[in-house]
Amino acid sequence: MKKREFNKLIKDNPEKFIRSLTDELLELDYQINRRKDELDSLPTKEDRIIKVMEILNQIRIKNQKGGVK
């Protein structure tokens, strides 16, 4: 999403934006907790950060395919 589109979404429908952001953050938290053992087993902090970014990207792709709630 481009910055202009992002700002328009926030301005035009802040409740929808907050709801969407909250849903995405809750899903990220759930997925991280679900994979905690896997993340803890990674040898470095950088590896854990990379894995969390992969999880976040998967959630974003899933949300884009499903549309904005």
RADANOR-V269767 format. One record per helix or strand. SS is the DSSP state (~ for helix, > for strand). FROM is the first residue (numbers start at 1). TO is the last residue. Records with the same first field share a line. If there is no record, write none. Layout:
SS=FROM-TO ; FROM-TO
This chain:
~=3-12 ; 14-34 ; 36-41 ; 45-66
